Amino acid sequence: YCPEEKELTKAEYLRLINTAKQKGNERLNLIIQTICGTGIRVSELQYITVEAVKHGEAFVSLKGKTRTVFIVRDLRKKLLSYAERKGIKSGIIFVTRNGKAVSRTNIWREMKSLCKEANVNPDKVFPHNLRHLFARTFYSIEKDIAKLADILGHSSINTTRIYIVTTGSEHRKR
């Protein structure tokens, strides 16, 4: 079972994005929504480009594999609006002031800075945990581990199983 102190809940996710919004950190708010809404890895944020968002799908090439990541309508609107306000006409949406792709370290640090105000245990807050929340949510709705493996870009369902492990209390409840 997954220890409860490590599993990010939907309520905690919502508190994180609301706190980022309240603090005026729209980029972080949208990064969190993008990772959690698509299931991509933080290293795959570079594939979220203006062109991909307009098209509604990003083509991600990583670890010798290519997969299509769909971007839902609501997230597309938010990302395009953000890009327009920031003057990003093409290319990667999540960039630093210098125009470089945001780094994993910056995202991690910015996410951690939300914890106290969002009332979320810092041990639960790191970018990859958003991918796990996506996987658990998808699986709870679809119950299709093979499809989830494809979406996450896993060649083995055994890897995907790690993402959908529930807590002991969740298992007892079922």
Accessible surface in RSA format (square Angstrom, percent):
REM  Atomic radii and reference values for relative SASA: ProtOr
REM  Chains: A
REM  Algorithm: Lee & Richards
REM  Probe-radius: 1.40
REM  Slices: 20
REM RES _ NUM      All-atoms   Total-Side   Main-Chain    Non-polar    All polar
REM                ABS   REL    ABS   REL    ABS   REL    ABS   REL    ABS   REL
RES TYR A   1   165.49  77.3 105.10  59.8  60.39 157.1  79.87  60.0  85.62 105.5
RES CYS A   2    29.91  22.6  24.31  27.1   5.61  13.2   9.62  24.4  20.29  21.9
RES PRO A   3    67.85  49.5  55.78  50.9  12.07  43.9  67.85  56.0   0.00   0.0
RES GLU A   4    93.30  53.6  86.23  65.2   7.07  16.8  30.03  58.1  63.26  51.7
RES GLU A   5    99.36  57.0  93.86  71.0   5.50  13.1  45.44  87.9  53.92  44.0
RES LYS A   6    95.37  46.5  93.45  57.3   1.93   4.6  56.63  51.0  38.74  41.3
RES GLU A   7    26.23  15.1  24.44  18.5   1.79   4.3   2.68   5.2  23.55  19.2
RES LEU A   8     0.35   0.2   0.35   0.3   0.00   0.0   0.35   0.2   0.00   0.0
RES THR A   9    57.04  40.6  53.22  54.0   3.82   9.1  54.69  73.5   2.35   3.6
RES LYS A  10   134.67  65.7 130.44  80.0   4.24  10.1  73.64  66.3  61.04  65.0
RES ALA A  11    56.28  51.7  49.46  76.3   6.82  15.5  52.88  74.5   3.40   9.0
RES GLU A  12    19.06  10.9  19.06  14.4   0.00   0.0   3.00   5.8  16.06  13.1
RES TYR A  13    29.23  13.6  29.23  16.6   0.00   0.0  14.89  11.2  14.34  17.7
RES LEU A  14    72.61  40.4  72.61  51.9   0.00   0.0  72.61  51.0   0.00   0.0
RES ARG A  15    89.27  37.5  86.99  44.3   2.29   5.4  50.75  69.4  38.53  23.3
RES LEU A  16     0.00   0.0   0.00   0.0   0.00   0.0   0.00   0.0   0.00   0.0
RES ILE A  17    19.54  11.1  19.54  14.6   0.00   0.0  19.54  14.1   0.00   0.0
RES ASN A  18    75.70  52.2  74.85  72.3   0.85   2.0  14.59  35.1  61.11  59.1
RES THR A  19     7.13   5.1   7.10   7.2   0.03   0.1   0.03   0.0   7.10  10.7
RES ALA A  20     0.00   0.0   0.00   0.0   0.00   0.0   0.00   0.0   0.00   0.0
RES LYS A  21   149.06  72.7 136.86  84.0  12.21  29.1  80.64  72.6  68.42  72.9
RES GLN A  22   140.21  78.4 100.85  73.7  39.37  93.7  45.43  96.7  94.79  71.9
RES LYS A  23   100.59  49.1  63.63  39.0  36.95  88.0  51.13  46.0  49.45  52.7
RES GLY A  24    64.58  79.6   0.00   N/A  64.58  79.6  34.86  95.7  29.72  66.6
RES ASN A  25    44.99  31.0  39.88  38.5   5.11  12.3  15.15  36.5  29.84  28.8
RES GLU A  26    59.41  34.1  55.09  41.7   4.32  10.3  33.49  64.8  25.92  21.2
RES ARG A  27    49.95  21.0  47.95  24.4   2.00   4.8  13.06  17.8  36.90  22.4
RES LEU A  28     0.49   0.3   0.49   0.3   0.00   0.0   0.49   0.3   0.00   0.0
RES ASN A  29    11.82   8.1  11.82  11.4   0.00   0.0   2.18   5.2   9.64   9.3
RES LEU A  30     5.99   3.3   5.99   4.3   0.00   0.0   5.99   4.2   0.00   0.0
RES ILE A  31     1.51   0.9   1.51   1.1   0.00   0.0   1.51   1.1   0.00   0.0
RES ILE A  32     0.00   0.0   0.00   0.0   0.00   0.0   0.00   0.0   0.00   0.0
RES GLN A  33    21.79  12.2  19.74  14.4   2.05   4.9   2.50   5.3  19.29  14.6
RES THR A  34     0.18   0.1   0.18   0.2   0.00   0.0   0.18   0.2   0.00   0.0
RES ILE A  35     0.73   0.4   0.73   0.5   0.00   0.0   0.73   0.5   0.00   0.0
RES CYS A  36    14.69  11.1   8.67   9.7   6.02  14.2   0.75   1.9  13.95  15.0
RES GLY A  37    33.13  40.9   0.00   N/A  33.13  40.9  22.33  61.3  10.80  24.2
RES THR A  38     5.10   3.6   0.21   0.2   4.89  11.7   2.38   3.2   2.72   4.1
RES GLY A  39     0.28   0.4   0.00   N/A   0.28   0.4   0.28   0.8   0.01   0.0
RES ILE A  40     0.07   0.0   0.07   0.0   0.00   0.0   0.07   0.0   0.00   0.0
RES ARG A  41    30.29  12.7  29.42  15.0   0.88   2.1  15.62  21.3  14.67   8.9
RES VAL A  42    16.94  11.2   6.64   6.0  10.31  24.8   6.69   5.8  10.25  27.8
RES SER A  43    40.58  34.3  26.06  34.8  14.52  33.5  32.01  68.2   8.57  12.0
RES GLU A  44     0.05   0.0   0.00   0.0   0.05   0.1   0.00   0.0   0.05   0.0
RES LEU A  45     6.67   3.7   6.67   4.8   0.00   0.0   6.67   4.7   0.00   0.0
RES GLN A  46    78.96  44.2  70.21  51.3   8.75  20.8   9.70  20.7  69.26  52.5
RES TYR A  47    56.51  26.4  52.44  29.8   4.07  10.6  35.52  26.7  20.99  25.9
RES ILE A  48     0.04   0.0   0.04   0.0   0.00   0.0   0.04   0.0   0.00   0.0
RES THR A  49    28.65  20.4  28.65  29.0   0.00   0.0  22.66  30.4   5.99   9.1
RES VAL A  50     4.87   3.2   4.87   4.4   0.00   0.0   4.87   4.2   0.00   0.0
RES GLU A  51    89.82  51.6  83.60  63.2   6.22  14.8  68.52 132.5  21.30  17.4
RES ALA A  52    12.83  11.8   7.12  11.0   5.70  13.0  12.32  17.3   0.51   1.3
RES VAL A  53     0.00   0.0   0.00   0.0   0.00   0.0   0.00   0.0   0.00   0.0
RES LYS A  54   125.41  61.2 109.57  67.2  15.84  37.7  65.59  59.0  59.82  63.7
RES HIS A  55   120.98  66.1  96.19  66.9  24.79  63.4  70.43  72.6  50.55  58.8
RES GLY A  56     9.81  12.1   0.00   N/A   9.81  12.1   5.01  13.8   4.80  10.7
RES GLU A  57    36.74  21.1  35.27  26.7   1.47   3.5   0.83   1.6  35.90  29.3
RES ALA A  58     0.37   0.3   0.00   0.0   0.37   0.8   0.37   0.5   0.00   0.0
RES PHE A  59   112.85  56.5  99.69  61.7  13.16  34.2  99.69  60.4  13.16  37.7
RES VAL A  60     0.61   0.4   0.18   0.2   0.43   1.0   0.18   0.2   0.43   1.2
RES SER A  61    55.44  46.8  49.44  66.0   6.00  13.8  31.59  67.3  23.85  33.4
RES LEU A  62    48.93  27.2  38.33  27.4  10.60  26.6  43.45  30.5   5.48  14.7
RES LYS A  63   146.49  71.5 107.12  65.7  39.37  93.7  80.51  72.5  65.98  70.3
RES GLY A  64    88.94 109.7   0.00   N/A  88.94 109.7  46.18 126.7  42.76  95.8
RES LYS A  65    80.00  39.0  71.43  43.8   8.57  20.4  65.60  59.0  14.40  15.3
RES THR A  66    94.43  67.2  62.29  63.1  32.14  76.6  42.03  56.5  52.39  79.2
RES ARG A  67    31.20  13.1  23.87  12.2   7.33  17.5  25.46  34.8   5.75   3.5
RES THR A  68    50.95  36.2  34.18  34.7  16.77  40.0  13.63  18.3  37.32  56.4
RES VAL A  69     6.37   4.2   3.00   2.7   3.37   8.1   6.37   5.5   0.00   0.0
RES PHE A  70   135.75  67.9 126.15  78.1   9.60  25.0 126.15  76.5   9.60  27.5
RES ILE A  71     6.72   3.8   0.09   0.1   6.63  16.0   0.19   0.1   6.53  17.7
RES VAL A  72    90.04  59.3  83.14  75.3   6.90  16.6  89.72  78.0   0.33   0.9
RES ARG A  73   176.84  74.2 170.04  86.7   6.80  16.2  47.61  65.1 129.23  78.3
RES ASP A  74    86.70  60.7  82.47  82.1   4.23  10.0  33.20  78.1  53.50  53.4
RES LEU A  75     9.70   5.4   8.21   5.9   1.49   3.7   9.23   6.5   0.48   1.3
RES ARG A  76    73.37  30.8  73.37  37.4   0.00   0.0   5.51   7.5  67.86  41.1
RES LYS A  77   132.79  64.8 124.63  76.5   8.16  19.4  79.30  71.4  53.49  57.0
RES LYS A  78    78.37  38.2  71.86  44.1   6.51  15.5  52.79  47.5  25.57  27.2
RES LEU A  79     0.03   0.0   0.03   0.0   0.00   0.0   0.03   0.0   0.00   0.0
RES LEU A  80    53.26  29.7  49.88  35.7   3.38   8.5  50.29  35.3   2.97   8.0
RES SER A  81    49.30  41.7  41.17  54.9   8.13  18.7  30.53  65.0  18.78  26.3
RES TYR A  82     7.71   3.6   7.71   4.4   0.00   0.0   0.16   0.1   7.56   9.3
RES ALA A  83     2.40   2.2   2.40   3.7   0.00   0.0   2.40   3.4   0.00   0.0
RES GLU A  84   145.13  83.3 123.97  93.8  21.16  50.4  45.91  88.8  99.22  81.0
RES ARG A  85   141.22  59.3 104.00  53.0  37.21  88.6  77.22 105.5  64.00  38.8
RES LYS A  86   122.57  59.8  93.08  57.1  29.50  70.2  40.68  36.6  81.89  87.2
RES GLY A  87    49.40  60.9   0.00   N/A  49.40  60.9  25.00  68.6  24.41  54.7
RES ILE A  88    29.40  16.7  20.68  15.4   8.72  21.0  24.92  17.9   4.48  12.2
RES LYS A  89   171.12  83.5 151.81  93.1  19.31  46.0 116.29 104.7  54.83  58.4
RES SER A  90    72.24  61.0  56.90  75.9  15.34  35.3  21.53  45.9  50.71  71.0
RES GLY A  91    28.89  35.6   0.00   N/A  28.89  35.6  28.47  78.1   0.42   0.9
RES ILE A  92    53.53  30.5  46.77  34.8   6.76  16.3  46.77  33.7   6.76  18.3
RES ILE A  93     0.14   0.1   0.00   0.0   0.14   0.3   0.00   0.0   0.14   0.4
RES PHE A  94     1.10   0.6   0.24   0.2   0.86   2.2   0.24   0.1   0.86   2.5
RES VAL A  95    30.65  20.2  23.46  21.2   7.18  17.3  23.46  20.4   7.18  19.5
RES THR A  96    35.86  25.5  30.52  30.9   5.34  12.7  30.53  41.0   5.33   8.1
RES ARG A  97   249.25 104.7 206.36 105.2  42.89 102.1  87.76 119.9 161.49  97.9
RES ASN A  98   126.85  87.5  91.92  88.8  34.92  84.1  20.40  49.1 106.45 102.9
RES GLY A  99    49.53  61.1   0.00   N/A  49.53  61.1  25.68  70.5  23.85  53.4
RES LYS A 100   147.39  71.9 141.87  87.0   5.53  13.2  92.73  83.5  54.66  58.2
RES ALA A 101    48.37  44.5  30.46  47.0  17.91  40.8  30.46  42.9  17.91  47.5
RES VAL A 102    16.97  11.2   1.78   1.6  15.19  36.6   1.78   1.5  15.19  41.2
RES SER A 103    50.82  42.9  43.04  57.4   7.79  17.9  46.15  98.3   4.67   6.5
RES ARG A 104   142.44  59.8 135.38  69.0   7.06  16.8  56.96  77.8  85.48  51.8
RES THR A 105    84.16  59.9  80.43  81.5   3.73   8.9  51.16  68.7  33.00  49.9
RES ASN A 106    41.65  28.7  41.43  40.0   0.22   0.5   4.16  10.0  37.49  36.2
RES ILE A 107     3.66   2.1   3.16   2.4   0.50   1.2   3.66   2.6   0.00   0.0
RES TRP A 108   116.88  46.9 116.88  56.6   0.00   0.0 103.83  55.4  13.04  21.2
RES ARG A 109   132.71  55.7 131.12  66.8   1.59   3.8  62.84  85.9  69.87  42.3
RES GLU A 110    39.39  22.6  37.69  28.5   1.71   4.1  24.23  46.9  15.16  12.4
RES MET A 111     0.14   0.1   0.14   0.1   0.00   0.0   0.14   0.1   0.00   0.0
RES LYS A 112    50.65  24.7  39.99  24.5  10.66  25.4  26.07  23.5  24.58  26.2
RES SER A 113    64.90  54.8  42.30  56.4  22.60  52.1  43.68  93.0  21.22  29.7
RES LEU A 114     1.96   1.1   1.96   1.4   0.00   0.0   1.96   1.4   0.00   0.0
RES CYS A 115     2.94   2.2   2.70   3.0   0.23   0.6   2.70   6.9   0.23   0.3
RES LYS A 116   196.85  96.0 172.74 106.0  24.11  57.4 126.00 113.4  70.84  75.5
RES GLU A 117   105.59  60.6  72.93  55.2  32.66  77.8  43.04  83.2  62.55  51.1
RES ALA A 118     3.32   3.1   0.00   0.0   3.32   7.6   3.03   4.3   0.29   0.8
RES ASN A 119   117.39  81.0 107.33 103.7  10.06  24.2  23.60  56.8  93.79  90.7
RES VAL A 120     6.97   4.6   0.00   0.0   6.97  16.8   2.66   2.3   4.31  11.7
RES ASN A 121    60.17  41.5  46.47  44.9  13.70  33.0  24.52  59.0  35.65  34.5
RES PRO A 122    69.80  50.9  69.80  63.6   0.00   0.0  69.80  57.6   0.00   0.0
RES ASP A 123    79.18  55.5  72.97  72.6   6.20  14.7   5.75  13.5  73.43  73.2
RES LYS A 124    21.04  10.3  21.04  12.9   0.00   0.0   4.46   4.0  16.58  17.7
RES VAL A 125     0.00   0.0   0.00   0.0   0.00   0.0   0.00   0.0   0.00   0.0
RES PHE A 126    63.43  31.7  63.17  39.1   0.26   0.7  63.17  38.3   0.26   0.7
RES PRO A 127     7.79   5.7   7.57   6.9   0.22   0.8   7.79   6.4   0.01   0.0
RES HIS A 128    70.98  38.8  66.22  46.0   4.77  12.2  50.29  51.8  20.69  24.1
RES ASN A 129     9.20   6.3   9.20   8.9   0.00   0.0   0.01   0.0   9.19   8.9
RES LEU A 130     0.00   0.0   0.00   0.0   0.00   0.0   0.00   0.0   0.00   0.0
RES ARG A 131     0.39   0.2   0.39   0.2   0.00   0.0   0.35   0.5   0.04   0.0
RES HIS A 132    35.66  19.5  35.66  24.8   0.00   0.0  15.62  16.1  20.04  23.3
RES LEU A 133    11.46   6.4  11.46   8.2   0.00   0.0  11.46   8.0   0.00   0.0
RES PHE A 134    30.22  15.1  27.86  17.3   2.35   6.1  29.97  18.2   0.25   0.7
RES ALA A 135     0.00   0.0   0.00   0.0   0.00   0.0   0.00   0.0   0.00   0.0
RES ARG A 136    35.36  14.8  29.96  15.3   5.39  12.8  16.90  23.1  18.46  11.2
RES THR A 137    60.25  42.9  56.75  57.5   3.50   8.3  49.64  66.7  10.61  16.0
RES PHE A 138    37.66  18.8  33.28  20.6   4.39  11.4  37.25  22.6   0.41   1.2
RES TYR A 139    66.49  31.0  66.49  37.8   0.00   0.0  28.61  21.5  37.88  46.7
RES SER A 140    54.71  46.2  37.60  50.2  17.11  39.4  27.15  57.8  27.56  38.6
RES ILE A 141   126.61  72.0  98.44  73.3  28.17  67.9 103.27  74.4  23.34  63.3
RES GLU A 142    97.49  56.0  77.82  58.9  19.67  46.8  10.45  20.2  87.05  71.1
RES LYS A 143   115.97  56.6  92.50  56.8  23.47  55.9  80.97  72.9  35.00  37.3
RES ASP A 144    61.10  42.8  57.18  56.9   3.92   9.3  16.52  38.9  44.58  44.5
RES ILE A 145    41.57  23.7  39.11  29.1   2.46   5.9  39.11  28.2   2.46   6.7
RES ALA A 146    51.08  47.0  48.62  75.0   2.46   5.6  49.49  69.7   1.59   4.2
RES LYS A 147   103.62  50.6 101.34  62.2   2.28   5.4  55.19  49.7  48.44  51.6
RES LEU A 148     0.00   0.0   0.00   0.0   0.00   0.0   0.00   0.0   0.00   0.0
RES ALA A 149     4.88   4.5   4.88   7.5   0.00   0.0   4.88   6.9   0.00   0.0
RES ASP A 150    93.56  65.5  82.06  81.7  11.50  27.2  24.45  57.6  69.11  68.9
RES ILE A 151    42.97  24.5  38.04  28.3   4.93  11.9  41.99  30.2   0.98   2.7
RES LEU A 152     0.00   0.0   0.00   0.0   0.00   0.0   0.00   0.0   0.00   0.0
RES GLY A 153    11.32  14.0   0.00   N/A  11.32  14.0   9.68  26.6   1.64   3.7
RES HIS A 154    19.13  10.5   6.82   4.7  12.31  31.5   7.97   8.2  11.16  13.0
RES SER A 155   103.96  87.8  59.88  79.9  44.08 101.5  42.58  90.7  61.38  86.0
RES SER A 156    46.53  39.3  40.79  54.4   5.74  13.2  36.69  78.1   9.85  13.8
RES ILE A 157    75.46  42.9  70.08  52.2   5.39  13.0  70.08  50.5   5.39  14.6
RES ASN A 158   101.56  70.0  95.68  92.5   5.88  14.2  25.24  60.8  76.32  73.8
RES THR A 159    55.77  39.7  53.53  54.3   2.24   5.3  30.52  41.0  25.25  38.2
RES THR A 160     0.00   0.0   0.00   0.0   0.00   0.0   0.00   0.0   0.00   0.0
RES ARG A 161   141.78  59.5 140.46  71.6   1.32   3.2  25.66  35.1 116.12  70.4
RES ILE A 162   113.76  64.7 105.01  78.2   8.75  21.1 106.18  76.5   7.58  20.6
RES TYR A 163    19.07   8.9  17.40   9.9   1.66   4.3   6.18   4.6  12.88  15.9
RES ILE A 164    27.04  15.4  17.66  13.2   9.38  22.6  17.66  12.7   9.38  25.4
RES VAL A 165    60.45  39.8  50.61  45.8   9.84  23.7  57.35  49.8   3.10   8.4
RES THR A 166    38.60  27.5  35.48  36.0   3.12   7.4  26.11  35.1  12.49  18.9
RES THR A 167     6.79   4.8   6.79   6.9   0.00   0.0   2.80   3.8   3.99   6.0
RES GLY A 168    20.46  25.2   0.00   N/A  20.46  25.2  14.14  38.8   6.32  14.2
RES SER A 169    51.00  43.1  44.64  59.6   6.37  14.7  35.38  75.3  15.63  21.9
RES GLU A 170    45.20  26.0  44.02  33.3   1.19   2.8  13.46  26.0  31.74  25.9
RES HIS A 171   100.08  54.7  94.42  65.6   5.66  14.5  56.18  57.9  43.91  51.1
RES ARG A 172   186.31  78.2 154.78  78.9  31.53  75.1  82.60 112.9 103.72  62.9
RES LYS A 173   162.61  79.3 126.50  77.6  36.11  86.0  88.03  79.2  74.58  79.4
RES ARG A 174   174.47  73.3 110.78  56.5  63.69 151.6  71.95  98.3 102.52  62.1
END  Absolute sums over single chains surface
CHAIN  1 A     9817.7       8131.3       1686.4       5362.0       4455.7
END  Absolute sums over all chains
TOTAL          9817.7       8131.3       1686.4       5362.0       4455.7
